[in-house]
Amino acid sequence: MLTIFAPIMVVATFWWAQSRSLNPEERLLFKKLDAAISHEPPRAADIIDAFDLPDECRQKTCFLEAGKIGNLRYSSIGLRQSKEGTIFEIEGFTNACVRADRVKSYFGTRAPAQSCDDAICWCADARRSWGILAFKLDRPHSRCVSSAVINSLPEQRPRT
């Protein structure tokens, strides 16, 4: 009995460990997001450095076309800076799945909520003292997130 049970436990343990770990694209994206939000509030310079944005983004708002992080492709990046705060969006993830359950366990996001008045869009966010780190989903129970947002504008900060 033990000779049958032991191999089953080894396989089950290996499967569980593999299914709970981050895939390479998640690991890369999460590392970049961690670097981008390393200060409170996040600084545009940290976002630019973390995501290898061009130097011209340091002085002005910038929008960039498609690119990739490892095998994770994205359709666009936008960085808007103002005296009140910064908004950074990386949108349109394809070619790899950034799993919503990994986002939740890693960043502590809340359950997805509808986030648009004029269209159906869903967002799972993690509230911080400086604003939000949010992840968009195509549907409330999507397996994968489709974009990430850092928003440090005053209206995203907790009320005290």
C-alpha positions as CSV (number, residue, x, y, z in Angstrom):
1,M,0.0,0.0,0.0
2,L,2.8,2.4,0.9
3,T,4.6,1.7,-2.4
4,I,1.5,2.9,-4.3
5,F,0.6,5.8,-2.0
6,A,4.2,7.4,-1.9
7,P,4.6,7.9,-5.7
8,I,1.0,9.4,-5.9
9,M,1.9,11.9,-3.1
10,V,5.2,12.8,-4.8
11,V,3.3,13.5,-8.1
12,A,0.5,15.4,-6.3
13,T,3.0,17.5,-4.4
14,F,5.0,18.3,-7.5
15,W,1.8,19.3,-9.4
16,W,0.6,21.5,-6.5
17,A,4.0,23.3,-6.3
18,Q,4.1,23.8,-10.1
19,S,0.5,25.1,-10.3
20,R,1.1,27.6,-7.4
21,S,4.3,29.1,-8.7
22,L,4.7,32.0,-11.1
23,N,5.2,31.4,-14.7
24,P,8.2,33.2,-16.3
25,E,6.1,36.1,-17.7
26,E,4.4,36.7,-14.4
27,R,7.7,36.7,-12.6
28,L,9.1,39.3,-15.1
29,L,6.0,41.5,-15.0
30,F,5.7,41.3,-11.2
31,K,9.4,42.2,-10.8
32,K,8.9,45.2,-13.0
33,L,5.8,46.3,-11.2
34,D,7.5,45.9,-7.8
35,A,10.4,48.1,-9.0
36,A,7.9,50.7,-10.4
37,I,6.1,51.0,-7.1
38,S,9.1,50.9,-4.8
39,H,8.6,54.4,-3.6
40,E,5.5,56.0,-2.0
41,P,4.0,57.5,-4.1
42,P,5.5,55.7,-7.2
43,R,7.9,58.0,-9.1
44,A,7.7,58.3,-12.9
45,A,11.5,57.7,-13.0
46,D,11.1,54.3,-11.3
47,I,8.4,53.3,-13.8
48,I,10.5,54.5,-16.7
49,D,13.5,52.5,-15.4
50,A,11.5,49.4,-14.5
51,F,9.8,49.2,-17.9
52,D,12.8,50.4,-20.0
53,L,10.9,53.4,-21.4
54,P,12.7,55.9,-23.6
55,D,14.3,59.0,-22.0
56,E,11.8,61.3,-23.6
57,C,9.2,59.9,-21.2
58,R,11.1,61.5,-18.4
59,Q,10.0,65.0,-19.4
60,K,6.5,64.5,-20.8
61,T,3.5,62.2,-21.2
62,C,4.3,59.4,-23.5
63,F,2.4,56.6,-25.3
64,L,4.2,53.7,-26.9
65,E,3.1,51.0,-29.2
66,A,3.3,47.3,-28.8
67,G,6.2,45.6,-27.1
68,K,6.9,42.6,-24.9
69,I,8.2,41.5,-21.5
70,G,9.7,38.1,-22.1
71,N,7.0,36.2,-24.0
72,L,4.2,38.5,-22.7
73,R,3.2,40.9,-25.4
74,Y,1.3,44.1,-24.8
75,S,-0.5,46.4,-27.2
76,S,0.4,49.7,-25.6
77,I,2.0,51.6,-22.7
78,G,1.0,55.0,-21.5
79,L,2.7,57.2,-18.9
80,R,0.9,60.4,-17.8
81,Q,2.6,62.6,-15.3
82,S,1.2,65.6,-13.4
83,K,1.9,67.5,-10.2
84,E,-1.0,65.6,-8.6
85,G,0.3,62.1,-9.5
86,T,1.1,59.6,-12.1
87,I,-0.9,57.1,-14.2
88,F,0.9,54.2,-15.9
89,E,-1.0,51.7,-18.0
90,I,0.3,48.6,-19.8
91,E,-2.5,47.2,-21.9
92,G,-3.5,44.3,-24.1
93,F,-1.6,41.3,-22.7
94,T,-1.4,38.4,-25.2
95,N,0.8,35.4,-25.9
96,A,1.0,34.4,-22.2
97,C,-1.4,34.3,-19.3
98,V,-0.9,36.5,-16.3
99,R,-3.2,34.6,-14.0
100,A,-5.7,36.5,-12.0
101,D,-5.3,34.2,-9.0
102,R,-1.5,34.8,-9.0
103,V,-2.1,38.6,-9.2
104,K,-4.4,38.3,-6.2
105,S,-2.1,36.3,-4.1
106,Y,1.0,38.3,-5.0
107,F,-0.4,41.9,-4.8
108,G,-3.4,41.4,-2.6
109,T,-6.0,42.6,-5.1
110,R,-9.7,42.6,-4.2
111,A,-12.4,40.7,-6.1
112,P,-13.0,42.1,-9.6
113,A,-15.6,44.9,-9.7
114,Q,-17.2,46.7,-12.7
115,S,-15.1,49.8,-13.3
116,C,-16.6,51.6,-16.3
117,D,-19.9,53.5,-16.7
118,D,-20.1,53.5,-20.5
119,A,-18.7,50.0,-21.2
120,I,-18.4,46.6,-19.5
121,C,-15.0,46.4,-17.9
122,W,-13.7,44.7,-14.8
123,C,-10.9,45.6,-12.5
124,A,-9.2,44.0,-9.5
125,D,-7.3,46.5,-7.5
126,A,-4.9,46.7,-4.6
127,R,-5.4,49.9,-2.6
128,R,-2.2,51.5,-1.3
129,S,-1.7,54.7,0.7
130,W,-0.5,56.4,-2.5
131,G,-3.3,55.2,-4.8
132,I,-4.0,51.9,-6.6
133,L,-2.3,49.1,-8.4
134,A,-5.1,47.6,-10.6
135,F,-5.4,44.8,-13.1
136,K,-8.1,44.8,-15.8
137,L,-10.0,41.6,-16.8
138,D,-12.2,40.9,-19.8
139,R,-14.8,39.3,-17.6
140,P,-15.3,39.1,-13.8
141,H,-14.1,35.5,-13.7
142,S,-11.4,35.7,-16.4
143,R,-8.5,33.4,-15.7
144,C,-6.0,35.9,-17.1
145,V,-5.7,39.7,-16.6
146,S,-5.5,41.9,-19.7
147,S,-3.6,44.9,-18.4
148,A,-2.0,46.6,-15.3
149,V,-2.4,50.2,-14.0
150,I,-0.6,52.3,-11.5
151,N,-2.6,55.3,-10.5
152,S,-1.4,57.7,-7.8
153,L,-3.8,60.6,-8.5
154,P,-5.5,62.0,-5.4
155,E,-9.0,60.6,-6.2
156,Q,-7.4,57.1,-6.0
157,R,-5.9,57.6,-2.5
158,P,-7.8,56.5,0.6
159,R,-9.8,59.2,2.3
160,T,-8.5,60.1,5.8
